[in-house]
Amino acid sequence: MSNKYLARAAVGDTVKILGFSGDCYESERHLVGKSGIVEYIDDMGAIHGTWGGLSLLPEDNYIIIKKKETENG
């Protein structure tokens, strides 16, 4: 099974970053508290989105604040 299935979020969901599981560099701290839409999840399970240049890992601390809207509601 690919690591991409470990992600709790799905493409199109809006997530809010609460923190990172590992060491957080000063240049990444500005992302805590930001939200964005998940654009894709790579084969390693990293979640890429509109919040900035850093991907989230499945073990990072984030919440889904809005699920992707479907055509049926």
Legacy VTK file of the C-alpha trace (Angstrom):
# vtk DataFile Version 3.0
C-alpha trace
ASCII
DATASET POLYDATA
POINTS 73 float
0.000 0.000 0.000
1.272 3.475 -0.884
2.016 5.968 1.884
-0.393 8.401 0.234
-3.240 6.478 1.893
-1.898 7.407 5.346
-3.008 11.011 4.896
-6.176 11.929 6.772
-6.988 14.731 4.344
-8.043 14.311 0.728
-7.497 16.458 -2.343
-9.890 19.384 -2.201
-10.214 19.432 1.614
-9.368 22.629 3.485
-6.949 22.040 6.348
-5.507 24.178 9.129
-1.925 23.608 10.271
-1.616 23.285 14.052
2.016 22.180 14.267
4.674 19.828 13.004
5.712 16.459 14.400
9.454 17.022 14.110
11.804 19.924 14.443
10.304 23.093 13.043
12.685 25.552 11.454
12.166 29.263 12.001
11.287 29.676 8.327
8.417 27.178 8.734
6.865 28.563 11.916
4.878 31.139 9.958
2.800 28.277 8.538
1.368 27.312 11.946
-2.184 28.621 12.033
-2.473 28.920 8.264
-5.096 27.079 6.291
-5.291 26.045 2.675
-6.750 23.618 0.196
-5.055 20.256 -0.406
-3.867 20.194 -4.023
-2.269 16.740 -4.129
-0.823 13.961 -2.001
2.403 12.431 -3.229
3.471 8.786 -3.099
5.318 9.382 0.190
2.098 10.618 1.825
3.161 14.271 1.939
0.219 16.659 1.602
0.768 19.655 -0.673
-1.542 22.635 -0.741
-2.172 26.340 -1.078
-0.804 27.291 2.379
2.786 27.651 1.189
5.849 25.802 0.011
6.016 23.177 2.766
4.162 19.892 2.588
2.493 18.268 5.579
3.294 14.733 6.646
0.565 12.368 7.853
2.004 12.591 11.388
1.948 16.410 11.470
-0.707 18.149 13.528
-3.464 19.554 11.324
-7.230 19.506 11.209
-9.662 19.295 8.351
-11.846 22.379 8.610
-13.873 21.736 5.458
-14.309 18.614 3.361
-14.174 18.897 -0.409
-17.502 19.922 -1.839
-19.005 17.378 -4.171
-21.264 18.018 -7.131
-24.187 16.587 -5.151
-23.749 18.842 -2.155
LINES 1 74
73 0 1 2 3 4 5 6 7 8 9 10 11 12 13 14 15 16 17 18 19 20 21 22 23 24 25 26 27 28 29 30 31 32 33 34 35 36 37 38 39 40 41 42 43 44 45 46 47 48 49 50 51 52 53 54 55 56 57 58 59 60 61 62 63 64 65 66 67 68 69 70 71 72
